Amino acid sequence: GAVVSQHPSRVICKSGTSVKIECRSLDFQATTMFWYRQFPKKSLMLMATSNEGSKATYEQGVEKDKFLINHASLTLSTLTVTSAHPEDSSFYICSARAATNEKLFFGSGTQLSVL
Amino acid sequence: QQQVKQSPQSLIVQKGGISIINCAYENTAFDYFPWYQQFPGKGPALLIAIRPDVSEKKEGRFTISFNKSAKQFSLHIMDSQPGDSATYFCAARWPGNQFYFGTGTSLTVIP
């Protein structure tokens, strides 16, 4: 299947700092990428949908100024958690799909811990 | 509101047994129904998927049964193995883009 690479897999940062998470589609052009947040033993919570070259669409309750999403190319989307706080600690997962393929592929996730 | 309802929340099956996870959806506009398998600390991986014009799809030990009139679909894992122990998510796709996920089922296969 298609490969979506997500980095870093784990990051620990101090409160108040910013953290960038990268999501790359390695063998297909991802016209749409999604960012999720997942709490332990819980389902995937969609944060935002990004289409290449346009602004991300955020779900209700997700602060767009705190969770900056950039989808500058067909193979790369980034999520930047700005001024991170302990409550932002979570497992963040990206997914991607091509315009010509109905399938959705996920990255391996990033465990963010804010001290 | 929950677009896709999944049950059970957790499931324990003996090795060699059949694991069955059920999902129900509300909107008949959904056009694609995938199942994902997630191991702890990893992202979900696409397991098997079905379109609504098919009533059953089988890939190895994994089978999706789809009942369009009842708006239900289920995942059957035959000859369940300890390595199948994971969390399983069903999903439904709104035409175009948006995917809606079930709440997940934690499967434990005991030797």
Interface residues (C-beta under 8 A of the other chain):
Chain A: G1 V4 Q6 T32 F34 K41 K42 S43 L44 T49 F91 I93 C94 S95 R97 E102 K103 L104 F105 F106 G107 S108 G109 Q111
Chain B: D31 Y32 P34 Y36 G41 K42 G43 P44 A45 L46 A49 T87 F89 A91 R93 N97 Q98 F99 F101 G102 T103 G104 S106
